Every structure is written in C-alpha cells, then in structure tokens.
C-alpha cells in the first residue's frame, strides 16, 4: 500500500518582509491539518525599491529551523529553502544562496519593471508581456529547482489575458531543463478561477515531457497553509506526479507505507 505525502513547499515566515508567521506556528498548523512536509521559502529580492538579501538573518533562521526540525521530528517533515526574485539577474546572490545548502530554491519573477528604464508606464497588457518575457529568460538561465507562480499578474489583474501559447512554450522549456513547475493556489484565494499557471497549461507541460509538479499555497498567513491542495491534486493531469526536494534532490511524494 502506498501513500501520497501532502506537501506545502512555498511558505513565508517572519523572516520574509511580508509575513509575521513563525516557523513553529506553521509546524503546529501542519500537524493539525495532516500536512506531511512543509518547506519555508522566505524571500530574497533585490530590486529598485528594496533589497532583502542585505541584512537577511541567515544564521538565526537556520538555527531556529534546526531546533524546530528536531522538535517536530516524526510529526511533520520541515525543510528550509528560499524564493529568489529574478535569480537570472543576480548570479552573485544565487552563489551565496547555494552556499547555504538549501533543500529547495524557487525561482520567481516579482518586479520585472524595476529592471527596465525608469519612468516608463506599462499598460496591463504590456506588463503581462514583460512578465512573461522575464519568466522565459529566468527559465533559460536556470539554476533553481521550481518555477514559482508562472503567471503572477493573473492574481492581481481582474482583466488578465492568458497568453497560453507563450506560457506553454516556457513550460516546455522547463520540461527540457528539468525544472519542476509549481501549481500556485494563492490566486484561488484572490477570487481567480484558475491556479498559476492554469491546469490547461499544466496539461500541456505534461504532454511535452514534464513529469513533476509541486502544489503550493504561497502562504503568508498560517491559516492559508495547504489551502486548495486536495482538489488541485485531484485535478492533476496524468501522468504528472507531485514531488518535494531534500538537499536539492527530487523526492517523490508517493511512498510505500
């Protein structure tokens, strides 16, 4: 008999600038909700407006994590990672992150316009196209394990227009490079009808050779941990499998009891 481990591999703690949740609060919530694996992926972002790398509490975070991992051993498997914004533009920061020996690195695009000439105004369509281009360039650069929220503007633009062909070609590139695609469910909590990316795009990813995905809440609030996991998993196109990472090595969630 086998069991599929329930994972949430994209969570933000009080070591991120936009969350106040502690690792211990997440661990307790995971146990309450029957979540088997949680990865803490706090932000490393460096752009025109702020830099979270300088002053990041790497040692304190790691020490707290190691204490809690031991404390909750056998109840929930805790992992430590990072979400890196625009990693292809910050190779020196990526090198520093590698030296931390994380379990998993999420590569995400957060603020593409901050790297473009200042003073330019983008329409929503132009911004979506800019975002898509930066995601493609990031995937081409590689160096991370999981592609985070591949079409993030969907979460904030109520008139979002999906460029399905473009995003599918980017997901094809993920499949070729062995980058796992995240199905980010946080858009569902924003009232959007689809995950990021949509399951239609994920179906294409499977058809062009993609094998693995993660299903993540991108939680900044402890009550969001694991949200929308079960019905997203039930809708997962075959033959995709869910996975997680330990020491940046892919592990399948389908385990024998």
C-alpha positions, -999 to 999 in steps of 0.1 A, spaced: 0 0 0 13 35 -8 5 70 4 9 103 -12 26 127 11 8 160 14 32 189 10 33 227 10 66 239 -3 60 276 -7 55 294 27 67 327 41 76 332 77 86 363 97 120 361 80 102 375 49 93 412 48 57 405 41 48 379 68 47 377 106 41 339 109 67 319 128 80 286 117 66 270 149 31 283 140 34 267 106 46 234 121 17 232 145 -8 241 118 7 214 95 2 188 122 -34 200 128 -42 197 91 -24 165 83 3 181 61 34 159 59 60 182 45 65 220 48 92 240 32 100 275 44 109 296 14 115 332 26 120 360 1 153 370 -13 145 400 -36 168 427 -48 153 454 -70 150 492 -73 128 496 -42 142 472 -17 169 446 -10 161 417 13 194 400 9 214 426 28 205 421 64 188 388 59 191 368 92 206 336 76 222 323 108 193 330 131 168 315 106 189 283 102 194 279 140 156 282 146 149 259 118 173 232 131 158 234 166 122 230 153 131 203 128 143 182 157 114 192 180 88 182 155 106 151 140 81 123 134 52 148 133 59 169 103 90 170 80 103 206 79 125 218 51 144 250 45 146 268 12 143 302 -5 122 320 -30 146 341 -52 132 370 -72 147 374 -107 176 350 -100 190 353 -135 198 389 -128 216 382 -95 242 354 -101 263 366 -71 233 363 -48 225 328 -62 260 317 -54 256 329 -18 223 310 -16 239 278 -29 264 281 -1 236 280 25 228 244 12 190 249 10 166 220 4 149 238 -24 151 270 -44 121 286 -60 128 310 -89 102 337 -93 96 369 -111 82 396 -89 91 431 -102 102 430 -138 95 466 -144 121 476 -118 148 464 -141 135 484 -171 142 521 -178 126 541 -151 97 564 -160 80 541 -185 43 534 -179 31 500 -188 -5 491 -196 -17 459 -181 -12 440 -213 23 454 -217 32 444 -181 18 409 -186 40 406 -218 70 419 -198 64 394 -170 62 365 -195 94 376 -211 113 377 -178 99 343 -168 112 329 -201 146 344 -196 148 332 -160 140 296 -171 166 298 -198 192 309 -171 181 280 -148 200 273 -115 168 268 -94 146 239 -87 110 251 -90 93 277 -112 71 298 -89 38 313 -99 45 314 -137 18 340 -145 16 361 -113 -3 391 -129 -33 368 -131 -36 372 -93 -39 410 -95 -53 419 -129 -91 414 -130 -89 416 -168 -59 393 -171 -54 378 -206 -36 345 -207 -11 341 -234 -14 303 -234 9 297 -263 37 317 -248 34 302 -213 31 267 -227 64 272 -246 80 283 -214 67 252 -196 81 231 -224 115 247 -217 111 238 -180 104 202 -191 136 202 -212 157 217 -184 143 195 -156 128 225 -138 97 215 -118 67 237 -123 48 250 -93 10 250 -93 4 280 -71 -30 281 -55 -29 316 -39 -48 330 -69 -78 309 -59 -79 328 -26 -79 360 -45 -111 350 -63 -94 339 -95 -109 309 -112 -75 293 -121 -43 284 -104 -9 299 -115 -4 285 -141 -37 272 -152 -43 234 -153 -48 238 -190 -12 250 -192 -1 222 -169 -17 197 -192 5 210 -220 35 207 -197 27 170 -192 22 164 -229 56 179 -237 75 158 -213 70 174 -179 70 148 -151 68 166 -118 49 194 -101 45 209 -67 12 222 -54 18 251 -31 -2 277 -11 24 305 -12 11 312 23 19 344 42 -8 337 67 -8 305 88 -44 298 80 -36 296 43 -12 266 48 -22 238 25 -52 256 11 -68 242 -21 -43 213 -22 -67 183 -23 -89 194 -51 -59 206 -71 -43 173 -67 -75 155 -78 -74 176 -110 -38 169 -118 -33 157 -154 -19 122 -158 9 111 -156 22 140 -136 35 133 -101 39 156 -71 74 159 -56 95 177 -30 132 184 -25 157 175 1 192 189 -3 180 199 -38 174 163 -47 140 155 -60 119 131 -39 85 116 -50 56 121 -26 42 87 -35 57 65 -8 51 29 5 37 25 40 
